[in-house]
Amino acid sequence: MESMIETLPDQFRWAAGLRVPEVPGARSAVVCGMGGSGISGDVAAAVADGPVFVHKDFGLPPWVPSLSEPIVVAVSYSGNTEETLSAVESAREAGLPIAAVSSGGRLSELAADEGWPLIRVPGGLQPRAAFGYLAGSVVQMIEAAGLAEDTGLDEAASITATLLGDGLRGPGRQLADDLAEELAGRIAVIMGSGLTAVAAYRWKTQINENAKSPAFVSVLPEADHNEVEGWTTLGTALRRTVGVVMLRDDSEPPAVGARFQPTARLLGVGATIVGEVWAQGTSRLARLASLTAIGDLVSLRLARAAGVDPVAVDAIQQLKQTLGDS
């Protein structure tokens, strides 16, 4: 997994240099995908200038056909994700324009047969390790549809290259090591808002899959209206078992930024506050990518501390086999 994550800057460079197929102009988009592919929709929604919705389920919500000039972007690394293919079928039945991002499989076959715009990404990786390929491709599709400008792929490549460094020995490594040391043996709660909430979700899923550990996301300002009450009673038990990391961004609204430290103080009554990580860069994609790179490193260090293989996803495979047999 380390060698896969090390390629993240090159993946963004690859996406920046794409010859994007002709995509119908749109006034809205729905990105359909699951897991390590579906996070691409969250990224696209965070960097887009127009309305981009994310769908992670079977079929399509009933309101999608009534959107203003929508396009459905289906993203599945394998090309065989059951939920995504179901969404594609619903979009086709509704007569909606479709674009696809995949490394192959049934989705690529459908795109070729139907003449849909298709970006084929390099195969052979775990979907979560193809983050730059997938997110970059979806962002390029969104831009080609007229829903984003100046997406920042080149800057994302540059800033992740700096943070990760050669052999993952860049300046981000020490920060990740320090955070992982505090999080080891604890349930991670990653707090974010807006752009950083997308990065927080990526941290959560990387810790889940790479470190085989529970992790959760807390989103401001919503958490201040309910969740903070849940941290006030268990005291010592929570401090031993929960660690909170706050993801910050200089562009966060002042009203949200003012909430982080008071919220942290309240959470600190029950949980251990591990620290803050600030986004770096100018473009939205670069800032998001900088936080993602640190989260990927943290998940690897946690996997090492737990003595687990970050590549294997035995529980996911077991579940797929069970569902396939049912």
N, C-alpha and C positions, 0 to 999 in steps of 0.2 A: 504493500500500500504506500510506503514512503516513496518509492520510485514513481508511482502513479501521481501522487500529489505534487511531486517535484516538477511534473510537466505542466502544472497549471498555467504559468506564464506563456508557455508555448501554445497551449490550447487557446488562450485569448488571442495570441498573434495569428494563429490559424483562422480563427473566426473573423478577425479584423481584415484578413486578406481574401475573404470569400468572394466569389462571383455569385451573388445572390440571384436565384431565378426570378423571373417576372412574377410579381405578387399583385393581385388586384388591390386597388386603393380601397381603404376602409375608413370608417369613422369610429369603429369600435372593434375590439377583438376579444375572443375567449380562448385562453390557452388551456388545453386539456392534457393532463399527464399525472403520473403517480410517482411517489418516492423520489429517487435521485434524478429522475427526469422531470417530475412535476415542479421541483423547486425552481426550474427555469421560468415557469410562469410567474412565480412570485417575484423573481428578479426583473422580468420584463415589466410587470405592473409597477414596480418601484421606480424604474428608470424612464417609463413612457411619459409622453406629453399628452397623450389622449387616453380615453378610457380603455383599460385592459382588465378583463376579469379572469379569474383563475378557477378552474373546475377540476376537482379531484374526486371523481365518482363515476358511476356508470351513467350512460345516456347523457342528456343535456338538461339543464333547468328549463322549464316551460317558457320562461321569458326571453330566452336567447333569440328566437326568430324575430322578436319584435324590436330588437336593438336597431339602432340606426346604422345601416350599411355594415353589418358585422363580417368578420372573417374568423373562422375557427382554425387555430393552430394546434395540431396534434403533435405531441412530442413523446416518443417512447424509444429509449436507447436500443432495446432489443427488437422493437417493432412488433412485439407480440403481447403487449400488456393488455389484459382482458378489458379493464375499465376504459382504457383509451380507445381501443377498437370499437367498443360499444358507443362511446361518444362520437366517434367518426361516423358510425352507421346512422346515428340519430341526426347528425349534421347533414349527411347525404340525403336522408329521407326528407329533411326540411328544405332541401335545395340551397343550402348555404355554401359559400365558397370555403374551400379547405386548403390549408398548406400543412406540410409535414416535415418533421425533423426526426431522423432515425439513423441507425447504423445498418439496418436491413430488416429482415422479417416481413411479416404480413403487411405492416403499415407501408413499407417501401414498395411492396408489390402493388398495393392498392393505388398508391400515388402514381406509379408508372402506368398502370392500366387506365386510370381516370384522367391522367394529364395534370395532376395537381402539382403545384410548386413543391419541390422536395430538396432539402439539404441533407445529404448523407454524411454523417460524422464518422470518424475513424472508429472501428470496433476493437474488441479485445480487452476492454476495461470493465471494472465494476461501474454501474451507472453513476454512483456517487463520486467516482474518481474521474468522470468525464464532465465535471461541472463546467469547465471553461468552454468545451466544445458545445455542450447543450445550451447553456445560458447564452453564450455568444451567438449561436445560430438563431435562437428564438428572438433575441434582441434585434438581430439583423432582419429577420422576417417582419418584426413589428415596425422597424424603421422603413423597410421597403413598402409597407402598406400605408405609410404616411402618418404613423402614430408616435414616432419618436425622432428626435434630431440629436446629432452629436453624441452618440451613445457612449463614447469613452472607452472603447475596446483597447485601443493602443495604450491609454493610460493605465487601464486595469492590468495589462500585461507587464508594463514597466514597474508598477508599484508592487505587484505580487512577486516579481523577480527580485526586487530589492529586499522585501521582507523574508522571502524563503531562502534566497542565496543559493550558492552552489552546494549541492548535497544536503539541502535543508539546514545549512549552517549560517543562515542570515540573521539579521538583528531581531527578527521575530521569534527566533528559537528560545532566547533567554526568557522573554516574556511568557511564552507558552509553557516553558519548563516551570517557571514560578507559579503560574496559575494551576497547572496540573498537579504540582506538589500539594497545593492547598485543597484541590478538589478530589484527590485520590481517596477512595474509600467513602466518598460522600455522594449524595444525589445532587446533581447540578441543576440549578435554576438560573436560566439565562434571561436577563431583563433587557428589553429594548423598547423602541417606539418608532413608528413609521419605518424609515429605511432600515434602522438597526433591528427592528423586530423581524425583518426578513433574515438578516444575518443570525439573529438569535435562534430562529427555527433551524437554520442550517447547522449551527453549533449543536443543538439538541439532537438532530438526526445523525450527525457524525459521531457524537458520543454514544448514541444508541447502537449504531451499526459497527463502528470501529472498536469502541471500548467495551461493548456489550453491557452497558450500564444505563440505568434509568436517568432521564434528564427531562426537564420541563421548561416551558417558556412563560415568562410573565411580561405582559404588555402594558406600558403606561400610555395614557393616563387611566385606562380602564381598571387596572389593578388597585388603584387608590379608592375605588368605589365599592370594593368587595374583598379582594384577596388579602389586603393588609390585615383584616380582622383575623384571618386564619393563621397568622404567625405569632399570635400574642399569648398563647396559653401553654404550649408544650416545652418551652424554655430549653433546658439542658439537652433533652432528647433531640430537638431539632438542631441545636448547635453542633452536636456530634455527627449528625447525619446529612445535613443540607448545607451546600455552599452556593452563594449567589455571586454571579458575575454580571456587571452592568456594561452594556455596549452603548457607547456614546458617539455623538456626531456634532461637529460644530454648527451644522445647519439645522439642528433640531429647534423647533419653536421655543422661544424663551419660556413660555408657560409650561412646556413639558420639561425643559431642562431644569427648571426650578423645583421640580418634583423628585428628581432622582435622589438627592441626598436626604431629604426628609423621609422619603419612602425607605431608603436604605437603613436609616436609623430605626424605623419601626420594625423592619424585617430583622435587624440585628438583635432585637430582643429575643428572637427565636433561632435565627439562622446565623451561620458564619458568613460575613461579607468578605469575599475573596479579593475583589478589586474591580477596577474599571479598565476597559479597553476602548481607546478612541480611534475612530475611523481616520484614515489618511487619504489625501488626494483631493481633486477638484470635482471631477464628474461624479454623478450619483453611482455609476457602475464601479468606478475605481474605489470609491469609499466603501461600497458594499463588498467588493472583492478583497480589500485590505482586511476587513473584519473576518471574512470567510477564511482567508489564509491562516490567520492566527487560530481560529477555531479548529481548522483541520490539524494543525500542529498539536493543539491541546488534546484532541481526540487520540492522536497517535501516542502521545506521552502517557495518557491514561491507559491505553491498551497495553503498553509496555509495563506499566506499574502493576496492572492486573494479571500480567502473564497470559494474555489472550491473543489469538491471531486476528488482526484487524480486517483481514480479507474475507474470512469465512463468514457466512450468514446462515448458519445451520437452522436456526429457528424459522427464518423466512422460508427456506427451502422445504422444511418439514411441513409448514402450513400450506405451501403451494401444492405439495404432493397430497396432503389430506383433502384439500378442496378439489383437486383433480380426480381423486378417487370417489368423491361423494356423488 
